[in-house]
């Protein structure tokens, strides 16, 4: 087992990784920017190294600075966190070339599954159903026009190198294709430094389902169930739950078994998530994340398995500590992503937190790096906390969610908490009747009152 790990992420995710390290008896080093000097994960770590200014390109994305920080502090391994360099195959290779372990999968798996075009090709080879689409990167608007005519509108333009909804444009008809191409290319170039796009047939208003897997690279592979991530705005997740209220048992079994088979065939070694769209009849693979997911705590809540702990054990060369038959699913869990944004229009709301009182009590988990007096920087993602609740069933989990949302206090900045109160009170949500387009439809209809 490692003696010291450098954590190359920030915020609540870095703090969450730090906690698993502590429980394993591993010392921690945090690489941080100047903007995060007073952040909670920096204050709680055994050691910290400032690797650059607030601009992520000159700190959290500076591979040489992070590797140097690990070397001068004698770290055995680097955990890349959730964002930034967590799915950068070149970084993983450099870490290993410098004699340290990378807490994540092989460079080959990161590279193959990190590019959406090669991931589609690999998924099809592994027997996973894929959405009809281009065989590779689309060269120009003319080629896109021909493919769209072949598949039929609507279609989806997607960044080959990215995710998180960036570089993604829905095209309802030929007249909108040129505009959408320009927007998607510009967004992809700005977000990932790679403007290449591919095209898929759009599955309208599906559910977004993902399967959590763990592999040890030596034949041991397990799944930890599925998560429903369909409540989104602009293709970015806001609320997740497990198990999905819209997935029949037979579909769940087929999706998880196909995922297990694919990961076993790959020889995958680390935590990973396979993402699918489900239209009520069929499901299709859309991408794989070869890292820890923001929403992993709900899976931990229903399985009582520490995913980060297993990640670290696998990276140190150990086998999985359990088999599939040892995984016991119990109850229902829901996560709300508390963002420092106005709930009415999602505009960022950075600033100083005057007072912070986390929700608590039985079945409530609050993953956050907030504290009273903390100034939320404007340079990074707006996620500041994850509220996770567990209940004996979905009805109980929703009741606990409403109670926890009523307890949570974040004064000084606006957050998305009022929106989650409205969602929890909505009858369609309570019946589990939603898809990826539900939130935007309900808001446009005036069906979600932020006074709820």
Wavefront OBJ file of the C-alpha trace (Angstrom):
o trace
v 0.000 0.000 0.000
v 1.125 3.570 -0.645
v 2.648 5.722 2.075
v 1.817 9.099 0.518
v -0.549 10.237 -2.257
v -0.636 13.622 -3.963
v -4.193 14.740 -4.750
v -4.347 16.807 -7.936
v -8.002 17.868 -7.665
v -9.722 20.524 -5.619
v -12.786 21.302 -3.513
v -15.161 18.716 -2.119
v -13.825 15.939 -4.372
v -10.265 16.423 -3.098
v -11.550 16.415 0.472
v -13.505 13.216 -0.189
v -10.373 11.475 -1.576
v -8.350 12.729 1.392
v -10.779 11.036 3.785
v -10.325 7.624 2.193
v -6.546 8.081 2.298
v -6.725 8.865 6.025
v -8.732 5.713 6.699
v -6.130 3.677 4.827
v -3.326 5.258 6.851
v -1.923 7.070 3.799
v -0.433 10.555 4.178
v -1.654 13.194 1.723
v -0.255 16.100 -0.259
v -2.572 18.569 -1.988
v -1.445 20.441 -5.116
v -3.365 23.718 -5.172
v -3.569 27.066 -6.935
v -3.104 30.466 -5.300
v -6.892 30.909 -5.339
v -7.313 27.785 -3.171
v -4.720 28.613 -0.515
v -7.410 28.796 2.208
v -9.594 25.974 0.870
v -10.712 23.247 3.269
v -8.952 20.407 1.449
v -5.676 22.333 1.650
v -6.140 22.989 5.366
v -6.952 19.330 6.127
v -4.143 17.761 4.095
v -0.894 16.633 5.754
v 1.097 18.722 3.256
v 0.302 21.177 0.464
v 2.173 22.653 -2.489
v 1.116 25.719 -4.459
v 1.555 24.848 -8.141
v 0.542 28.123 -9.765
v -1.939 31.005 -10.063
v -5.738 30.852 -10.163
v -5.802 30.177 -13.909
v -6.219 26.380 -14.093
v -4.073 26.206 -17.209
v -1.123 27.401 -15.139
v -1.851 25.315 -12.039
v -4.272 22.366 -12.012
v -3.609 21.625 -15.692
v 0.161 22.156 -15.487
v 1.401 18.578 -15.677
v 5.049 19.406 -14.995
v 4.184 21.450 -11.895
v 2.001 18.708 -10.430
v 4.512 15.925 -11.099
v 7.288 18.087 -9.623
v 5.171 18.704 -6.511
v 4.714 14.956 -6.101
v 8.418 14.274 -6.538
v 9.672 16.916 -4.096
v 7.233 15.651 -1.430
v 8.177 11.989 -2.052
v 4.646 10.911 -3.011
v 4.212 7.301 -4.147
v 1.157 8.029 -6.265
v -1.000 10.772 -7.740
v -4.784 10.732 -7.542
v -6.034 13.041 -10.323
v -9.389 13.787 -8.681
v -12.551 14.173 -10.743
v -11.829 16.951 -13.266
v -8.752 18.627 -14.771
v -6.218 15.873 -15.659
v -8.265 12.894 -14.466
v -8.860 11.590 -18.006
v -5.614 12.719 -19.605
v -3.751 9.680 -20.901
v -0.507 11.594 -21.461
v -0.504 12.746 -17.828
v -1.113 9.202 -16.588
v 1.820 8.000 -18.668
v 4.130 10.734 -17.401
v 3.239 9.972 -13.777
v 4.142 6.318 -14.261
v 7.276 7.209 -16.239
v 8.474 9.179 -13.210
v 8.181 6.094 -11.015
v 4.861 6.897 -9.338
v 1.498 5.162 -9.525
v -1.470 6.836 -11.203
v -4.727 6.184 -9.357
v -6.731 5.349 -12.429
v -6.743 2.966 -15.396
v -4.067 2.384 -18.036
v -3.133 5.090 -20.510
v -4.527 2.908 -23.317
v -7.964 2.652 -21.698
v -8.065 6.384 -20.919
v -7.100 7.237 -24.494
v -9.493 4.819 -26.191
v -12.508 5.633 -24.033
v -11.697 9.347 -23.657
v -12.179 10.028 -27.354
v -15.880 9.685 -28.116
v -15.308 8.361 -31.635
v -12.857 5.629 -30.624
v -15.058 4.855 -27.585
v -18.040 4.189 -29.866
v -15.916 1.922 -32.018
v -14.545 0.053 -28.984
v -17.989 -0.274 -27.412
v -19.373 -1.841 -30.577
v -16.429 -4.274 -30.652
v -17.165 -5.211 -27.032
v -20.807 -5.975 -27.827
v -22.432 -2.845 -26.417
v -25.307 -1.339 -28.437
v -24.416 2.125 -29.796
v -26.562 4.966 -31.146
v -26.535 5.114 -34.981
v -23.984 7.739 -35.998
v -20.831 8.629 -37.930
v -18.089 6.023 -38.068
v -15.536 8.652 -37.097
v -14.944 12.385 -36.920
v -17.078 14.373 -39.367
v -14.888 16.432 -41.683
v -17.116 19.405 -42.437
v -20.692 20.701 -42.603
v -21.249 19.086 -45.988
v -20.421 15.633 -44.666
v -22.597 16.284 -41.609
v -25.481 17.262 -43.898
v -25.212 13.982 -45.802
v -25.115 11.893 -42.624
v -28.068 13.767 -41.121
v -30.096 13.082 -44.255
v -29.187 9.381 -43.974
v -30.126 9.012 -40.288
v -32.973 11.533 -40.285
v -33.369 14.607 -38.094
v -33.038 15.400 -35.242
v -29.339 14.675 -34.860
v -26.733 15.527 -32.253
v -23.325 17.090 -32.878
v -20.865 16.138 -30.117
v -17.273 17.016 -29.317
v -14.980 14.071 -29.971
v -12.617 14.979 -27.139
v -14.974 16.134 -24.385
v -18.017 15.727 -22.231
v -20.129 17.536 -19.661
v -22.434 18.947 -22.331
v -19.751 21.192 -23.853
v -19.424 21.148 -27.625
v -22.846 19.533 -27.950
v -25.632 20.869 -30.182
v -29.052 19.460 -31.075
v -29.963 19.969 -34.750
v -33.705 19.723 -35.487
v -33.495 20.402 -39.211
v -31.143 21.107 -42.109
v -31.646 24.870 -41.813
v -30.037 24.885 -38.369
v -27.060 22.672 -39.190
v -24.522 25.342 -40.214
v -25.193 27.460 -37.112
v -25.013 24.447 -34.799
v -21.786 23.252 -36.411
v -20.134 26.623 -35.800
v -21.277 26.798 -32.166
v -20.298 23.203 -31.340
v -16.878 23.550 -32.981
v -16.130 26.785 -31.107
v -17.272 25.349 -27.760
v -15.229 22.165 -28.232
v -12.125 24.130 -29.191
v -12.486 26.438 -26.182
v -13.205 23.653 -23.670
v -10.881 20.893 -24.882
v -8.475 22.477 -27.370
v -9.962 20.122 -29.975
v -12.793 21.240 -32.258
v -13.433 17.885 -33.924
v -17.045 16.687 -33.938
v -18.956 13.526 -34.629
v -22.663 13.051 -35.325
v -25.297 10.806 -33.790
v -28.975 10.206 -34.365
v -30.728 11.965 -31.489
v -32.666 9.719 -29.142
v -35.363 12.201 -28.095
v -35.995 12.699 -24.387
v -34.456 9.442 -23.145
v -33.430 8.578 -19.642
v -29.698 8.951 -18.969
v -28.532 5.813 -17.166
v -24.999 4.969 -16.084
v -23.438 1.813 -14.666
v -20.674 1.998 -12.042
v -17.955 -0.614 -12.496
v -14.756 -1.584 -10.702
v -12.032 -3.743 -12.229
v -8.661 -4.807 -10.874
v -6.972 -5.369 -14.243
v -6.450 -9.049 -13.414
v -9.867 -10.450 -14.319
v -11.802 -9.223 -11.304
v -14.742 -7.049 -12.374
v -17.906 -6.015 -10.534
v -20.764 -3.600 -11.145
v -22.283 -1.506 -8.366
v -25.654 -0.951 -10.001
v -26.954 1.916 -12.087
v -27.637 5.595 -11.516
v -30.350 7.669 -13.182
v -28.869 11.041 -14.189
v -31.749 12.296 -16.329
v -32.505 15.535 -14.465
v -30.240 17.904 -16.353
v -30.008 21.446 -17.629
v -28.148 22.119 -20.850
v -26.887 18.508 -20.839
v -25.307 18.915 -17.390
v -26.452 16.741 -14.508
v -28.189 18.290 -11.492
v -29.844 15.437 -9.580
v -29.087 11.720 -9.621
v -30.696 8.722 -7.956
v -30.245 4.990 -7.608
v -31.866 2.704 -8.456
v -33.511 4.302 -11.482
v -37.289 4.623 -11.072
v -37.740 4.151 -14.819
v -35.756 0.997 -15.517
v -37.408 -2.419 -15.636
v -35.591 -5.244 -13.849
v -34.888 -7.112 -17.084
v -33.353 -4.038 -18.729
v -31.238 -3.394 -15.631
v -29.892 -6.947 -15.683
v -29.045 -6.812 -19.384
v -27.348 -3.384 -19.081
v -25.196 -4.401 -16.119
v -24.295 -7.804 -17.574
v -23.224 -6.258 -20.892
v -21.174 -3.672 -18.979
v -19.459 -6.404 -16.948
v -18.669 -8.398 -20.065
v -17.188 -5.368 -21.805
v -14.973 -4.440 -18.846
v -13.828 -8.038 -18.426
v -12.910 -8.222 -22.121
v -10.954 -4.947 -21.832
v -9.109 -6.060 -18.715
v -10.136 -2.791 -17.118
v -8.404 -1.790 -13.885
v -9.896 1.031 -11.777
v -13.244 2.713 -11.179
v -15.212 3.551 -14.314
v -18.689 4.480 -15.482
v -20.463 3.400 -18.657
v -23.183 5.824 -19.758
v -26.293 4.919 -21.745
v -29.472 6.508 -23.079
v -32.699 4.517 -22.652
v -35.838 5.298 -24.655
v -38.185 2.990 -22.763
v -37.517 0.055 -25.070
v -33.841 0.016 -26.067
v -30.656 1.360 -24.539
v -27.503 2.601 -26.260
v -23.954 3.221 -25.057
v -22.908 6.874 -25.403
v -19.605 7.211 -23.509
v -17.394 5.944 -20.714
v -15.768 7.971 -17.943
v -12.496 6.406 -16.835
v -12.470 8.274 -13.518
v -14.409 8.875 -10.343
v -17.837 10.436 -10.997
v -19.320 13.386 -9.099
v -22.368 11.270 -8.302
v -20.496 8.230 -6.915
v -21.745 8.850 -3.304
v -25.259 7.583 -4.067
v -23.767 4.265 -5.176
v -21.755 4.134 -1.960
v -24.956 4.840 -0.015
v -26.836 1.806 -1.398
v -23.850 -0.606 -1.419
v -21.832 0.576 1.601
v -18.703 0.253 -0.578
v -16.004 2.953 -0.529
v -15.259 3.397 -4.251
v -12.214 5.620 -3.667
v -10.732 3.073 -1.266
v -11.046 0.382 -3.957
v -9.541 2.756 -6.553
v -6.484 3.250 -4.374
v -6.131 -0.450 -3.522
v -6.297 -1.392 -7.210
v -3.702 1.254 -8.148
v -1.353 -0.214 -5.514
v -1.555 -3.613 -7.210
v -4.154 -5.309 -5.019
v -7.119 -7.343 -6.255
v -10.739 -6.392 -5.655
v -11.648 -7.063 -2.036
v -15.052 -8.581 -2.910
v -16.932 -10.447 -5.645
v -20.181 -9.614 -7.411
v -22.170 -11.932 -5.166
v -20.888 -9.965 -2.164
v -22.476 -6.698 -3.370
v -25.712 -6.068 -1.494
v -28.028 -3.336 -2.764
v -30.246 -1.768 -0.127
v -32.685 1.119 -0.203
v -32.681 4.206 -2.389
v -30.344 7.217 -2.609
v -30.598 10.681 -4.192
v -27.936 13.338 -4.765
v -28.449 17.059 -5.387
v -25.557 19.070 -6.811
v -25.582 22.320 -4.862
v -24.086 24.900 -7.211
v -23.223 28.516 -6.427
v -25.686 29.715 -9.050
v -28.979 31.575 -9.174
v -31.735 28.982 -9.220
v -33.810 31.027 -11.682
v -31.300 31.242 -14.541
v -28.166 29.326 -13.414
v -25.922 32.394 -13.543
v -22.782 31.912 -11.376
v -22.872 33.401 -7.875
v -19.325 33.405 -6.490
v -18.583 35.314 -3.294
v -18.044 34.957 0.433
v -20.100 32.491 2.470
v -21.310 34.397 5.523
v -22.699 31.344 7.284
v -22.885 27.639 6.461
v -24.925 24.964 8.208
v -24.863 21.541 6.532
v -27.861 19.245 6.627
v -27.393 16.243 8.903
v -29.121 13.416 10.695
v -29.739 9.779 9.884
v -29.295 8.895 6.222
v -27.858 12.288 5.194
v -24.365 12.820 3.769
v -22.994 16.259 2.947
v -19.885 16.306 0.753
v -18.682 19.902 0.773
v -15.588 22.010 1.309
v -17.595 25.065 2.408
v -17.140 26.865 5.718
v -18.306 30.192 7.132
v -16.044 32.936 5.811
v -14.883 30.942 2.772
v -14.776 32.874 -0.501
v -15.925 30.794 -3.464
v -13.535 31.576 -6.342
v -14.945 32.527 -9.729
v -12.257 30.639 -11.632
v -13.642 27.103 -11.344
v -16.745 24.956 -11.554
v -19.718 26.268 -9.535
v -20.316 22.989 -7.652
v -19.829 23.671 -3.924
v -21.624 20.788 -2.206
v -23.314 17.452 -2.788
v -26.321 16.636 -0.646
v -26.868 12.877 -0.536
v -29.774 11.163 1.188
v -30.570 7.488 1.707
v -33.961 5.957 2.471
v -35.472 2.499 2.861
v -37.275 3.104 -0.450
v -37.774 6.004 -2.884
v -40.696 7.526 -0.955
v -38.631 7.550 2.219
v -35.603 8.997 0.378
v -37.671 11.883 -1.033
v -39.101 12.655 2.407
v -35.577 12.693 3.833
v -34.432 14.896 0.926
v -37.122 17.477 1.667
v -36.158 17.493 5.328
v -32.433 17.877 4.536
v -32.999 20.678 2.011
v -34.926 22.537 4.688
v -31.951 22.310 7.068
v -29.227 23.376 4.635
v -28.057 26.987 5.065
v -25.606 28.735 2.727
v -25.779 32.509 3.287
v -23.866 35.100 1.301
v -24.173 33.504 -2.139
v -27.104 32.178 -4.116
v -27.358 28.435 -4.679
v -29.549 25.973 -6.564
v -31.157 24.764 -3.314
v -34.576 26.399 -4.068
v -34.741 24.504 -7.356
v -34.216 21.171 -5.598
v -36.965 21.988 -3.119
v -39.283 22.570 -6.082
v -38.208 19.345 -7.783
v -38.687 17.281 -4.611
v -42.235 18.656 -4.259
v -43.186 18.097 -7.911
v -45.727 15.308 -8.454
v -44.205 14.119 -11.738
v -40.800 13.761 -10.086
v -42.353 11.983 -7.127
v -43.901 9.476 -9.537
v -40.526 9.038 -11.266
v -41.906 10.358 -14.553
v -39.024 12.301 -16.011
v -36.379 12.172 -18.752
v -33.458 14.309 -19.918
v -35.765 17.022 -21.265
v -38.101 17.081 -18.250
v -36.542 19.904 -16.242
v -36.424 22.368 -19.112
v -40.013 21.485 -20.130
v -41.310 21.911 -16.583
v -39.541 25.242 -16.175
v -40.856 26.557 -19.502
v -44.390 25.485 -18.508
v -44.058 27.258 -15.170
v -44.549 23.931 -13.432
v -41.777 24.346 -10.863
v -42.329 27.032 -8.264
v -39.110 28.112 -6.541
v -41.171 28.976 -3.473
v -41.839 25.272 -2.924
l 1 2 3 4 5 6 7 8 9 10 11 12 13 14 15 16 17 18 19 20 21 22 23 24 25 26 27 28 29 30 31 32 33 34 35 36 37 38 39 40 41 42 43 44 45 46 47 48 49 50 51 52 53 54 55 56 57 58 59 60 61 62 63 64 65 66 67 68 69 70 71 72 73 74 75 76 77 78 79 80 81 82 83 84 85 86 87 88 89 90 91 92 93 94 95 96 97 98 99 100 101 102 103 104 105 106 107 108 109 110 111 112 113 114 115 116 117 118 119 120 121 122 123 124 125 126 127 128 129 130 131 132 133 134 135 136 137 138 139 140 141 142 143 144 145 146 147 148 149 150 151 152 153 154 155 156 157 158 159 160 161 162 163 164 165 166 167 168 169 170 171 172 173 174 175 176 177 178 179 180 181 182 183 184 185 186 187 188 189 190 191 192 193 194 195 196 197 198 199 200 201 202 203 204 205 206 207 208 209 210 211 212 213 214 215 216 217 218 219 220 221 222 223 224 225 226 227 228 229 230 231 232 233 234 235 236 237 238 239 240 241 242 243 244 245 246 247 248 249 250 251 252 253 254 255 256 257 258 259 260 261 262 263 264 265 266 267 268 269 270 271 272 273 274 275 276 277 278 279 280 281 282 283 284 285 286 287 288 289 290 291 292 293 294 295 296 297 298 299 300 301 302 303 304 305 306 307 308 309 310 311 312 313 314 315 316 317 318 319 320 321 322 323 324 325 326 327 328 329 330 331 332 333 334 335 336 337 338 339 340 341 342 343 344 345 346 347 348 349 350 351 352 353 354 355 356 357 358 359 360 361 362 363 364 365 366 367 368 369 370 371 372 373 374 375 376 377 378 379 380 381 382 383 384 385 386 387 388 389 390 391 392 393 394 395 396 397 398 399 400 401 402 403 404 405 406 407 408 409 410 411 412 413 414 415 416 417 418 419 420 421 422 423 424 425 426 427 428 429 430 431 432 433 434 435 436 437 438 439 440 441 442 443 444 445 446 447 448 449 450 451 452
